[in-house]
Amino acid sequence: MAITIIVPYLTFTWIKQLSVMGFYIVLEQQAYERIIFWIAAFGLLISGCAFFNYSAPKQSIRRGIFALLQILLNSLYIWSYKFSGATEIVFSIIVGPSSGSIAINLQNMVMLYMGIYFLTIILKGYDLIDFTVNRDKIRLKRYSKKLDKEEKEK
Amino acid sequence: MIFQGVDYLKIIAQVIGEILTFLKPIVSPIGEWMVKWIEVALNVFPTNNLTLYMAIFIFLIATGAIVNAIWPGDKPPKHLVDKYQRLGLYDKKLRKIEEETEVSTEEIE
């Protein structure tokens, strides 16, 4: 939740009105609001899935499903930065009576990230198939560990 | 600009830049394909109502807590419990058989 909501929220709030070497850089209000909406919306979904994922037993099917769901939502989250205009951030520069603007295009970097996420989706898909096919072996192994733990405690 | 004065950060940025440049021709086309389906998926999500997202979040947290507390996944598989009972063996012995010989259920029966 800290990574998906709080850190981006604070970052965008910080850069919303930034002063660099005496120049005031202002993030446009409409873009800011859209970005914050998507950060909050997908951040909530990702946090919910992450909670379910990490509280589920290791190598369980439900864990596999939520891990896959989480990575799919992560892809949407990353892309929503572009959708909200965050991959092309336009800053307005105000110097006394005159003003101008700077645009930073991060689309290529986001595209690269999407490629990496695709590989992660493949990996999570493989994990889910593995957990489903080897369900009995995994459960037996997990149960053995539980017995070993109980044995040690005795 | 703020971090440009720190040397090791510059080196890290250069290394990451090199890796990203090397991977770009392979990963970027996949990224473009990802973008296509994501744009379709994003149309489904409501854009003006955070309440729905909050409701889903609360539902996921509550369901996760309940489901994973009730079924922590440390019980023996049902088919094995049946097998233990049929064969009159106790858990640990059968566990050793399963682990050491990897004999399948059908073979034991």
HADDOCK unambig.tbl for C-alpha pairs under 7 A between the chains (distance, minus, plus):
assign (segid A and resid 41 and name CA) (segid B and resid 50 and name CA) 6.22 0.50 0.50
assign (segid A and resid 41 and name CA) (segid B and resid 53 and name CA) 5.66 0.50 0.50
assign (segid A and resid 44 and name CA) (segid B and resid 53 and name CA) 6.45 0.50 0.50
assign (segid A and resid 44 and name CA) (segid B and resid 54 and name CA) 6.60 0.50 0.50
assign (segid A and resid 44 and name CA) (segid B and resid 57 and name CA) 5.64 0.50 0.50
assign (segid A and resid 45 and name CA) (segid B and resid 53 and name CA) 6.54 0.50 0.50
assign (segid A and resid 45 and name CA) (segid B and resid 56 and name CA) 6.89 0.50 0.50
assign (segid A and resid 45 and name CA) (segid B and resid 57 and name CA) 5.63 0.50 0.50
assign (segid A and resid 48 and name CA) (segid B and resid 57 and name CA) 4.94 0.50 0.50
assign (segid A and resid 48 and name CA) (segid B and resid 60 and name CA) 5.19 0.50 0.50
assign (segid A and resid 48 and name CA) (segid B and resid 61 and name CA) 5.63 0.50 0.50
assign (segid A and resid 49 and name CA) (segid B and resid 60 and name CA) 6.66 0.50 0.50
assign (segid A and resid 51 and name CA) (segid B and resid 61 and name CA) 6.46 0.50 0.50
assign (segid A and resid 51 and name CA) (segid B and resid 64 and name CA) 6.94 0.50 0.50
assign (segid A and resid 52 and name CA) (segid B and resid 60 and name CA) 6.70 0.50 0.50
assign (segid A and resid 52 and name CA) (segid B and resid 61 and name CA) 6.66 0.50 0.50
assign (segid A and resid 52 and name CA) (segid B and resid 64 and name CA) 4.61 0.50 0.50
assign (segid A and resid 55 and name CA) (segid B and resid 64 and name CA) 6.99 0.50 0.50
assign (segid A and resid 55 and name CA) (segid B and resid 68 and name CA) 6.41 0.50 0.50
assign (segid A and resid 56 and name CA) (segid B and resid 68 and name CA) 5.62 0.50 0.50
assign (segid A and resid 57 and name CA) (segid B and resid 72 and name CA) 6.09 0.50 0.50
assign (segid A and resid 57 and name CA) (segid B and resid 73 and name CA) 5.76 0.50 0.50
assign (segid A and resid 76 and name CA) (segid B and resid 38 and name CA) 6.17 0.50 0.50
assign (segid A and resid 111 and name CA) (segid B and resid 28 and name CA) 5.67 0.50 0.50
assign (segid A and resid 111 and name CA) (segid B and resid 31 and name CA) 4.95 0.50 0.50
assign (segid A and resid 111 and name CA) (segid B and resid 32 and name CA) 6.51 0.50 0.50
assign (segid A and resid 112 and name CA) (segid B and resid 24 and name CA) 6.40 0.50 0.50
assign (segid A and resid 112 and name CA) (segid B and resid 27 and name CA) 5.82 0.50 0.50
assign (segid A and resid 112 and name CA) (segid B and resid 28 and name CA) 5.03 0.50 0.50
assign (segid A and resid 112 and name CA) (segid B and resid 31 and name CA) 6.06 0.50 0.50
assign (segid A and resid 114 and name CA) (segid B and resid 31 and name CA) 4.51 0.50 0.50
assign (segid A and resid 114 and name CA) (segid B and resid 34 and name CA) 6.46 0.50 0.50
assign (segid A and resid 115 and name CA) (segid B and resid 27 and name CA) 4.61 0.50 0.50
assign (segid A and resid 115 and name CA) (segid B and resid 28 and name CA) 5.76 0.50 0.50
assign (segid A and resid 115 and name CA) (segid B and resid 30 and name CA) 5.04 0.50 0.50
assign (segid A and resid 115 and name CA) (segid B and resid 31 and name CA) 4.07 0.50 0.50
assign (segid A and resid 116 and name CA) (segid B and resid 27 and name CA) 6.68 0.50 0.50
assign (segid A and resid 136 and name CA) (segid B and resid 77 and name CA) 6.62 0.50 0.50
assign (segid A and resid 139 and name CA) (segid B and resid 76 and name CA) 6.64 0.50 0.50
assign (segid A and resid 139 and name CA) (segid B and resid 77 and name CA) 6.15 0.50 0.50
assign (segid A and resid 140 and name CA) (segid B and resid 76 and name CA) 6.30 0.50 0.50
assign (segid A and resid 140 and name CA) (segid B and resid 77 and name CA) 6.58 0.50 0.50
assign (segid A and resid 142 and name CA) (segid B and resid 74 and name CA) 6.27 0.50 0.50
assign (segid A and resid 143 and name CA) (segid B and resid 74 and name CA) 5.40 0.50 0.50
assign (segid A and resid 143 and name CA) (segid B and resid 75 and name CA) 6.14 0.50 0.50
assign (segid A and resid 143 and name CA) (segid B and resid 76 and name CA) 5.54 0.50 0.50
assign (segid A and resid 144 and name CA) (segid B and resid 95 and name CA) 6.95 0.50 0.50
assign (segid A and resid 146 and name CA) (segid B and resid 74 and name CA) 6.66 0.50 0.50
